[in-house]
Each structure stands twice: as structure tokens, then as C-alpha cells.
């Protein structure tokens, strides 16, 4: 982050044009997943975060073409000191109820993201406190210099303090529990769209905010989002014109979609890595066949499970090219990745059997295996194939699959012995993955998705250093060491980096993003 950043709102908006009402357009899109809540600090999920951004805005946000940080509700930021950053807020911004957006709202929103029930710890890591300077200025005080603060803040969306207090939503909904607050099913932000209605697992409708402070390239005035679990049904909806776009077409449908005169497919490598996590803290696995021991605590067993998986077969036969085999926890677009740390252990069935025998499990064992069935490309089929591969080396995985809204709370309660997870990196920096996935569980977002509770003293030291290191070459070397340590200790089993195709009507124009997020500001329905 530069010492001083001063960008005026007029510059940010100068290239944008307001679309006349006569060209009002509805954009209807679908994917297999559903959001779990409208509480913007409750569950950290990529699909959900992207949809929340239609209604709620952050102080800074990414340019969808360059992924450089740009002003949003803040117009400028300045380093008062290495641990004090001053944000100048955009004036004249109104919430959807007509109330003014002020420094009190900004300070409250960041502090709300720091609450115990929030899942946004990785985005507030390093923040000590927030103070209002005046009605249009806040100071963010850091525990130590933070080289990725602005990238973290792209996901810290702003909520009205008065609205939250009035509606008993001062703290985020605890996604691990069943209690609801008002913010769970209702929304009130400053963004370009307002939430008109939400029927979970059925339909969501958003309407253009006529009083939005900015202008956009796109011409969409209404959004209709429909979660459709069945891949065949999603494609049928696209072919019939029921929807304009499908975020996640099934691999087997792509050739037909690409050859259609009425449709187009655009794709690219996502900054998301799919991997398996493992329970490394229980003394005995729940539902497993081994009594009095946890086989997954043994690195030889973890490596055996890794080497029993033929990832090339998964990406070729199931994903049909929509996956690139990965050897570490981050994708190539993420700072910290290198060819060295991205190298996989070889697929080796006999080597896997040998490792299991050395660990005392020559006859194999039974183990619980959980997967989502509507989150990632062919996720259930991938897990079924892995189950069959493990069976060849004597490991009998008892597969259970759940929809996303149930799956994520379940694994965050550490109720799965082995689980599938896809991890995108909104900051495009390896710290986000390292802190969340391999740092020992602790405060401030440490290990917030380390649900298998892997713990390594050297890893904790490296991650804590990476958080505050401002010397770029030194920081890069430490990220490389941390990722290699993750590989060597088999903290997780990396599978592949996801390739994401978007299928849409020919009359839809938009910007394809590596974070699989549909930026509604760029969408045109011609």
C-alpha cells in the first residue's frame, strides 16, 4: 500500500454512463448454490459475498478488469503512520432508507466484522480498533504494519449502525447455530440494488436503487437469481430462455453450449483450489473403525491418502478439463505460489499401500468422508471417485453429501473426519489461505477454516511473521516456506485449481472474473 492514496470520486465515475430508464433490463441468472444468509458478516462464502455486493458496499473494491483496489465508499486513504490509516469517506451517500452513510457506520461495520460470531476474521486480521475523526473520516489502527490491508477491506461491507440497533442485529448471526437475527433475511445497504424478496432455495429478486450515488457501465435494472441444483435443469433453463446466464454449467454440456448459435461460453482459471481437509485433533475418529487412535494424525496415512488419488483422472474424466492438478493450497494467481511449491506428490497406489502398512494400517480402515453436493463443479461425483480410489488401497470412506447451507456449518463445527473444501483467495495473497487453513486456531481469524485443527509451531511462526512483514522479498520467501511446510506435512490434500466456464445468451456482455464473481456493474443485456 502506498504511503498516500488520494483518488477522487469524479475520476472513479468519469468513464461510466447512466442508463436511461427506457432501456430497463432484467438479468436472470442461476447457479447450483444458494446463499446461507443476508447478514454480511456472518458466513464467508464467495457466491454469497458476490451477491451481497449488489446491496452492500465496502470502503474500497476491486476493478473487475485489473483487480487493482479502487475507491468505493472511501475516496482516499493515507498512512498517518505505519499502524494508522486514515480513510476519507464519500459524502452524499445514502442508505436505502434515505439515511446518510457516516463515519459512525463505517467504524461500526468494521468492528462488527471483528465480533466473535463473525466469519470475517481474515479480513480484519491485524486491525486493533477503529476511531471516528469526524463525520466523514475514520482512522483504522493496526496492531502492526499490514501489507495487504486494502485487499482485505474489499470484503468488509458497510451496514447502517442505526438500522442494526433498531432491528436487533448489532452482532452477526452465528452461522454455526440456528438462531436468526433481522439481518439474516433482510438487507439495507448503500449499493446499486435493493433486496426486493428472497425465498431461500427458490428465488431472489433485487431492484435497481434509483438513488445510488454512482453510475455503472451496465444496463441492468432488475436481478433475478435462481438456485438450481440439477445441472440438467440449469442448462434447460438457459436453452429455453428462462435464465440469461448459468454460472456453473456441467462439464458434459460445454461442447453443446459452445456450438449453439444463441449462446456463448467464456472461461478462465479461478483463483480457487480444491482440497481435502482431515481431522488431526481427535484421539479417536467419530464413526471410524479404528478405536483408541486417530489414523489421520499420522503423516504417513495422510500422504497415503494423497498418493492414492489419481487427480489427472479426476480432471480428465469428471471435470473434462475444468480443473488443473494442484500441489499446494493456492492457485498460480495468488502471491506466494511458485512452480516448486505447486508440484504434486506422484500418484502411486503401491506406495500408498506401503505407507499404510508402515503406519500399522495394512488392512485399511473405515473413515467418515463429507462433501457438498451443490457448491463446486461436479463436487459429489469427484468425492464418489475419490472414495473408489481409496477403496483400492483398503481405506473404506463412508461418503455423505450435503447441500451447501448445511455443509459449511457442519464442517465448521468440526463434525467431519475428512471433508472437501474449495478455497478462493479474495485478497490474491497467500496469507489469506495460510492464516485461515493452516494457522493454529486462535483469535483474529487465525485458523477460522482450519476445521481439522492442524497445528505446527513453525507454521504459526511463519504465518504471524507474514502478517506484518513489509519487505516484499522477505515476505515472499516466508510464504514459499509456509506453503512448502504445508505440503511436506500434508496438512491437507490438494486436488486441483478450478477452471470456471460461464454460459450465457449471446446478448449478454459482462466481465469474467478470476474470483467467479458476477460484477453486476459491468453486465449489459442487449
N, C-alpha and C positions, 0 to 999 in steps of 0.2 A: 504494500500500500504506500503510495507516495505521501510525502510529508504533508502536502496540501492538495486537496481536490476541490475545485470550485467549478461547478457546471450549472448553468442557468437553465431554468425550465423552458425558456423560449427556444434554446438550442436543441433541447431534447425533443421538442414537439415540432420543430420547424419543417421537417420533412413529411409530416403527417397531414392528412386531409380529412375533414369531416364529411361523412357520407350523408347525403340528403335523405330525409325520411321516405321519399318516394321510392328509394332503392332498398327498402327494408327487406332483409333476408333472414330466413330461418336456417340454422345449421344443425342438422340432425346427425349425431354420431353415436357409435356403440363400441363397447369392448366387453370382454368376458367378466371383468371385475366390477365391483361396486365399492363406493367409499363407505367407511365404517362410521363416520361422524362428520358433523359440520363444525365441531369445536376445533379451532385452528391450531391449538397447542396440545392436542390430546394424542393422536396417533400419527407417527411419522411414516407416511406411505406415499410413494411417488405419484401414483394416479390421483390420490386424494389431494396432495399438495398442488398439483397442476390445476385441478378443478377449483380448489379453494382460491387460487389466484385470480379467478374471474370475478370474485366478490370482494375479497380482502387483498390489500396491497401491503408491500413491505417498504422500508425506507429506501432500499436500493434493489435493483433487479437486473437480470441478465438481458443483454441484447441477444435475440434469438439467432442471429447470423454469426456473431463474433464471440459470443459468450464472455464479452467484457462487461464489467459491472457498470450500470448506468443509474442516474438518479431516478427515483420514483417519488415517494413521499418526502424524501430529503432532497434538497437541491445542492447541498455542499457538505463536505466533511473535511475537518482539519485536525491534524495531530497537535494538540496543545502540548503534549509530552508523549514519550513512548508508551505511557499507560493511561492516557486520557485523550479520547477522540471526541471532538465536538461536531454535532450534526445540526445543520440549519434546515428547518422543516419548510416544506412548501406551504405558502399561505393561500388562503381561499378554498382549501379542500373541505368538502362536506361529507359527512357520513350519509348513508341512505335515508336516515330520518331527518336530515336537514341540519343536524348539529355540526359544529365546527370541529375539525381534527386539530388537536393542540399537543403541546409538549407533554401534558399530563397523560394523554392517551398513549403516546409513544413510549414514555417511561413505564407506564403500567403494563403495556403489551410485552415489552422485553422482560420485565420482572415476572409476568405471568408465565412466560415460556421457561422461566427458571424454577417454577414450582415443582414440588415433589411428584405431583400427578402428571406432569408434562413429559412427553416423549421427545422433547426438542433440546435435550441436554447438549448434543453435539453442536448445535447452532449457537448456544450461549456459552460454550466452554471458554474459559478464560475471562469471562465478564464478572467483575466483582459487584458492581452496583451501577445504577443509572440515576442521574440527577437532572432536574429541570433547571435551566439557566434563566429562561424567560418563556413566554407563551409559544415561541417559535424555535426554541433551541434546547437541545439536551446534550449532556455530557455522558459518555459511556466510559466508566473507569474499569481498567483491566487489572487483573492480578499480576500480569507480566506482559511484555510485548507480544502481540498476536499477529503473525504474518498473514493470516487468512480471515481476519475479522469480517471484511466486507463480503467475502464469498459466503461466509456463514450467515450473514444478515439477509441474504437474498431470500431465505426461507422463514424469516421472522415477520409474520404478517401482523398488521395492526388492528386492534379491536377497541371499540369505544369503552372507556372506563365507566362512564355513567350507565351505558346500556348493560354492561356486565353486572354492575352493582344492582341495578333495578331488577334484573332478571335472575338474580342468584346464580351467577356464572362467574364469580370472581376468580375461581381456580379452575383449571382444565378438568374435564371429565377423566376419571381414571379408566383407561381402556382395558385394564385387567379385570375390572369389576362390571357389575350390571347397572349400577346407579346412573341416572341421566341428569344432566343439567339443561337449562333452557337452550344454551348454545349448541347442544348436541343436535337438535333438529331445526334450529333457526339460525339465521345469519344476518348480519348487518355491518357491512364494511364501507369502504370508500371507493371500491372498484368499478369497472365499466359495466358490470352486470349485477342485478339483484336476484336473489333466490325467490322464485315465484312459488315453486312447490317441489317437494321431494317425497316420493313414495319408495322407500328402500327396496331394492331388487326389482323395481318396476319401471320407474321413470323419474327424471329430474328435468325441471323447466326453469330457465333463467331468462330474464328480460333485460334489455339494454337500459342502463342508467342514464336518463336524459340530462342529468346534472353532473355528469362526470367531468372532472377538472381538465382532462386531456382529450386528445383526438387519436384516431387509430387508422392504420392502413386499410384494415378490413372493413367489410360492409355488413357484418352480422348484427342483427338486432334481437334475435331470439336464439337460444341454445336449447336443444332437447337432447339429453343424454339418456341412453337406454342400456342398462347392463343385460347382456345376452350371453349366458354361459355356454350354450351349444355353438360350436364353430360353424356347423352346417346352417344353423338358423341365422347366425350373424351374416353369413355370405348370402343367404337367400334374401335377407332384408336389404342388403346392398344391391343385389341384382334386380330386385323388384322396385327399387327407388324409395323404400320405406326409410332408409337412412342414407346420408350422403357420404359417410366415411366409416370404415372399420379400422380401429387402432391395431388390432391383432388378428389378421387373417391366418387361418391354419396353413401350415406349410404345403399340404397337399393341394390346396386351392390356388396357389400363386400362379402357376402356369396358365390356368384358365382365366384368371383375372387379368394377367398381363396381356393376354391375347384378345381381350374384349375391346371392341371399338368404343364403348361407352365409359370405360373405366381406365384408371391408371394406378400404378403401384410405385411408390418411392420408398427407398430403404437405405439403411446405413447401420454401422456398428454402434450399438448402445454402450454407454459407459456403465454397464451393469454386468457383474459377474455372478453366475450361478454356482453355488457350492453346497456342500453338506456340512452341517454342524453336528457335534456329538457331545453327549453328557459326559463330562470329565470331572464331576464333583461328587456324585453319589457313590457310596461304598458298595451299593448293590443296585443294579438297574431295575426299574419298575417294569414288571411284565416280562423280564428276561429269563432265560433258562439257567443262567449261572447264579448260584446262590453264594452269598457272602463275599462276592468280588464284583468289580466293575471292569469287564474286559476293555472298555474304551479308555480307561486310564493308561493303558499300555500303548506306547507309541508304536510298537510292532504291530499291534492289532489295527490301529488307525491307518498305518501305512499299508497293511494287507488289504483293508477295505478299499483304499485308494487304488492300489495296483490291480485289483480285481475288476475295475470298471474300465470298459473299452469306450472311452469318450469319443473316439473317431466314429465308432458305430452309432453312438447316440446322435451326433451332429449330422451324420450322413443319412441314416435310415429313418430317424424320427423327426429331427429338425429340418432335414432336407436342405442343409446349408445355412440355416438360420442360427448358427452358433459356431464360434471359433474356439477350439480347445484352449483352456487356460491353465496356467501352472501356479497362479498366485491369486490373491484376494482382490486385486484391482485390474481394470482394463487398461489398454495402452494409452487412452486419452488422459489418464489420471497421473498427476505428478507423483513420482515415486516408482512407477513401473519401468522396467528395463527388460531387455531380451533375456538377461541372465536370470532374474527372479521369475520371469514368465515361463521358464522351462519346466515341463511336467516330469514327474516320475514316470518311467515306462509302464505300459500295460503289460502285466506279467502274472498270469494265472498260477504258474508253478511257483514263482517267487512269493506270491501271496499265500499259497498253501504252506510254504516253508516258514514264513513269518508267523503264521497262526500256530504252527506246530511248536516253534521255538517259544512262543508265549504261553504254551500249555493248552491250546485250543485246537489240537489236530483233528478233533471230531466236530469242530464247529460249535456254534451256539445259536440260540434264538434271541432276537432283539426287536424292540419296537421301532418302527420307521414311520414318520409322519410327513405328509406332503400336502400342499394346497392343490386344489383342482380347478381353480379359475383365476390364477394370478399371472403365471408365466406361460410362454409358448409351450404347448404340449406338456405341461408340468406333470400331470398324472401319468401320461404314457412314459415319460422319462423315468419316473420313480418305479413304474412297473418293470421297465427294462433293467434298471439297476438291481432290483430285487432278484430278477432271474440271474444276473451276472454274479451276485453274491452267493446264490444257491450253488453255483459251480464249485465254490471253494468251501462249502459246508456251512455258510452263515445263512440262517433262515430268518429273513427280515419279515416281520408281521406288518404289512403295509396298511395304513389307514389314511384316507384323504378327506380333507375338509374344505369348505368354501372359505375364502379369504377372511370374511368378517369374524369367523370363529377361529380360524387357524392362527392368526397373529397373536391374539390374546392368549391362546393356548401355549404357544411356544415361549411367549414372554413370561409365562408362569413356570417355565422350565419343566413342562409336562411331556416332553418328547425325548426319547433316548437318542435318536438320530432324526434330523429334520432337514428339509430342503429350504434354502433361502436364496433370493436374488438380491444383490446389494448394488444399487446405483450410487453415484457419488455426486451430489448436487454441488459441492464445492470444487470438484475436479482436482482435489488434493488428497493424497493418501492418508493424511491424518484422520479424515472423516471415517475411513474404514478401520484404520488401526485402533483409534480410540473406542469406536463402537463395538468392534468384533473381537479384539484380542487383548485389550487393556483389562486388567482385573476389575471386577465390578466395584464401583465406588461412586462418590458424589460427582455432580457436574457433568453428567453424561458419560462417565467412564464405564465402559462395558454395558451400555444400555441394550445392546443386542448380542452380548456375549452370553447367550442363554444356556450354553453348555458349560459356562464358568471355567473356561481355560484360564490358567494363571501361570505366569512366568516372570520371575523377578527382573531379568534383563529386559524383557519386553516392556514391562511397566516403566523402567528407567528410560528406555528409548522413546516411548510414546510421550512421556512427560517432558522430555527434552525437546521433542519435535514441536510440541505445543507452543513453545516460547522462543525457539531458535530463529533468529533473523538473518543469519549468514546463510545465503541460499545454497552454496555448495556443501557446507557442513550439514545443513538440514536434509539435502538430497541424499547424502551418504547415510545418514541415520535412518531415513525411510527405507532405503535399499536394504540396510542391515535388518531392520524390523521385519520387512516382508520376507527376507530370506530365512529369518528365525522362525517365522510362521510356517514357511514351507518345511524346514528341517524337522520341526517338532510336530508336524501335521496337526496344527491347531484346528484346521478344517480340511475338507477335501474339495479343492477347486475343481470345477467341471468345465464350464465354457463361458465365454463372453457372448451375450445375446446379440443377434442381428435383428433389427426391427423393421419390418415392412409395414407401411400404411397403405391401405387400399381405399380408393375414393372415386367418385364420379369425375369425369373429365372436366366439369365446370367448376371444380373446387381448386383454389390455389391457396397454398399455405407454405410455411417454412418447416421442414423436417428437422427435429432437434435430437441430439445425441442422448438427451435425458428422457426421451419418449414422452415429452410434454407437448400438448397441442396449445400453442400460444394463440389465444383467440384474437388477439390484437392484429394478427397477420392474416387471418382467414378471410378469403373472398369467395362468395358463392355467385358465380357469373351467370 
